[in-house]
Amino acid sequence: MARALALAEQAIGLTDPNPRVGCVIVGADGQLLGQGHTQAAGQAHAEVMALRDAQAQGRDVRGATVYVTLEPCAHHGRTPPCCDALAAAGVGRVVIALGDPNPLVGGQGTARLRAAGVVAELIPPDHPLAVGAAELNIGFLSRMRTGLPFVRMKVAASLDGRTALSNGVSQWITGPDARRDGHAWRRRAGAVLTGIGTAREDNPRLDVREVPTAIQPRRVLIDSRLELSPEARLLDPPGQLLIYHALPEPGERGRALQDRGAELVSIADPRGKVDLSAALRDLGARGVNELHIEAGYKLNGSLLRTGLVNELLVYLAPVLMGEGGGMADLGTLTALEQAPRYRIVDTALLGGDLRLRLRPGAV
């Protein structure tokens, strides 16, 4: 199963909106017969890749044990059901790391394997490999269970919590190792979101450049009044830009952005701003599993106040910057009990910088 999980990790940046799955087939004598991971959406799943691998090597999988990181699918989507493929191949046992919460599967894959005479079992949910499989597909699980993507907010800051100098300069607070790691987290995401303030001040591309990737995440902009310049780099390849705004009609400015290929979606709240909760739900409906946020302190604060940010990815550089932009505008707090609390999931030293990964809730 550890080998299957390692294979599943190779599917990052490839399979969205499908989950990242690995599969290993082992003979009764412990011989590795076949292995594979899920391919791009619409192509073969992990189980089929492993069966093909075994067939290409002339190895008989009848009676073999299959280790797979997610319950084999039981429905006809763009590919046939994997549970049927395994049963037809004559495997004897299937060990599964994680049940599939997709209502089109939801236990049916396991049930159909058993009905075909295959022993099918799930490892305990608290087993480290089951936990690893869940973490690898945390966005897919979130979208299947809640309709919302798993929202990860990335911030690069100084030791005194500044994300920019008072004159707006912010590049670069952290070093190349931290920036490369940030791009690896971008690669995990189905979409990368920012706000109009960052778009104007930094003119970012928000694509994945520092690490290899098979597909680029969708780029998303929160721009209530459609103030983005038609010359902005967000509109350049690769990929289309999705803009959430709050205007009743896009007008001339909106049409200029549409001419550059942007998709405009109006989702206004009663204050005339973009309804952020509705925007996140729309992204979930579009198949975004993980949403990666790289925005300024105002939008960060607004998103944090929705309560829908699942994880903070904070890069701290060993530097003091004095006055300047902060991480997030949470308004005025009058008691420590009002301050959001986070627990540290993990830490990493990246060159001279420190990365903290945090999730809501006390330790």
FENBELFEN-V829949 format. One record per run of one state. SS is the DSSP state (a for helix, b for strand, c for the rest). FROM is the first residue (numbers start at 1). LEN is the number of residues. Records with the same first field share a line. If there is no record, write none. Layout:
BEGIN
SS: FROM-LEN ; FROM-LEN
END
This chain:
BEGIN
c: 1-1 ; 10-12 ; 27-5 ; 38-8 ; 57-8 ; 69-13 ; 90-3 ; 97-11 ; 116-3 ; 123-5 ; 137-1 ; 147-3 ; 159-5 ; 166-10 ; 189-2 ; 203-15 ; 223-10 ; 236-5 ; 246-5 ; 260-3 ; 267-1 ; 269-5 ; 275-1 ; 286-4 ; 294-3 ; 307-4 ; 318-6 ; 326-10 ; 339-3 ; 351-2 ; 361-3
a: 2-8 ; 46-11 ; 82-8 ; 108-8 ; 128-9 ; 138-9 ; 176-13 ; 196-7 ; 233-3 ; 251-9 ; 276-10 ; 297-10 ; 336-3
b: 22-5 ; 32-6 ; 65-4 ; 93-4 ; 119-4 ; 150-9 ; 164-2 ; 191-5 ; 218-5 ; 241-5 ; 263-4 ; 268-1 ; 274-1 ; 290-4 ; 311-7 ; 324-2 ; 342-9 ; 353-8
END
